[in-house]
Amino acid sequence: MELSLEGPWQLSPLTDLSIPQDDLSFPAPLSKILPKHLSEQSIKEQEWHLMHDIEVDEAMLAFPAIDLIIAGIDYHAEVRVNGVAVFDCDMTQAIYKKDIRPYLQLGRNRFEILFLQLDDDWLIEDDIDQVCCLGAENSRKSDERVGVWQVPYLQFIRHVRLEYVATEQIWHHGGGCEFKVDLHYTTYAAGLISASIKFNGMTYHLPIDVRNNQASALFQIEAPIYFDTKQPDPAHLYQLEVTLDQQTQCFNVGLSKDLCAQHYPI
C-alpha cells in the first residue's frame, strides 16, 4: 500500500522572515509561490522550510515497516519526521528511502523538508549508513531551480520488503542467453506471499519462503536483442517488472556481454 504526500506543503522562509508563507503542491519549484522579485539565484542563497501534516490511524501503525521515499530534490535538504531528523538529501542519490515506522505516532504526524546551505553541519552525519543506497543511481538534476520534482510517498510493508534486485546474463556460444533475476528481501511477518517477475513477454510467479531472504527466476532468451553499450539505443532495452508484497519496481534492461551482472536500486 502507498500513501502519497502530495500536499499542500506550507513553505516558510528561514533567512528573510519578511517573505510571506504560502502553500505549495509538488512537483514544483519554490519560486512558483514566492514573490516575483525573488530571482532563482536569490532563492538558492536562502534557506527554506516545507511542512506537511497527515493523520495516521491504527491500521497504518499495524504495518511493521513504513518507508518514506523521496526523489527529485537537487539541493541539500534535511528531512524530519515529527521533529526528528531522519536523513539528508545530499545530492549523492536519485532516490532516498528509510523506514520511518519508529518515528510515527497515532494521530497527527508532521513531515518537514529543510533546504539548508551546504556549509551547515549535518545533524545526522553518523546515521547516513542507515539510508538505503545500494546500487544507487547517479544523481541527475531534475531542474536548475530549487524545488521538489517528485511527490514523496509512504510505502507500507506488511510481510516482506524488497531490498534490491540483481540480474545475471549467461551467454551461450551457440546463440541466445539465459537471464537470471534474483530478488533479495527482508521478512517482517509470516504469510502466504508470492512474487511476480515479468520479462520478455513472460511472467513467473514465485512462492516466497519467509525463512529465506532470496528468490530467483530464470528466463530463456532464444533470440535476444543485443544492446550495444558503446552506441546505446533505448529501443533495444527490455523492461523488467517485479512485484513483491504490493511493491512494484520497473527497470530498463540491456542484454549485453558487457552487462553480465547488474544491481538495480529500490
FENNORWO-V582231 format. One record per helix or strand. SS is the DSSP state (H for helix, E for strand). FROM is the first residue (numbers start at 0). LEN is the number of residues. If there is no record, write none. Layout:
ss-><SS	SS>
from-><FROM	FROM>
len-><LEN	LEN>
//
This chain:
ss-><E	E	E	E	H	H	E	H	E	E	E	E	H	E	H	E	E	E	E	E	E	E	E	H	E	E	E	H	E>
from-><1	8	21	27	29	39	47	57	64	76	83	94	100	106	124	146	152	159	176	193	201	213	225	233	237	246	254	256	260>
len-><3	5	3	2	3	5	9	4	7	5	6	5	3	9	6	2	5	12	11	6	6	8	1	3	7	7	1	3	4>
//
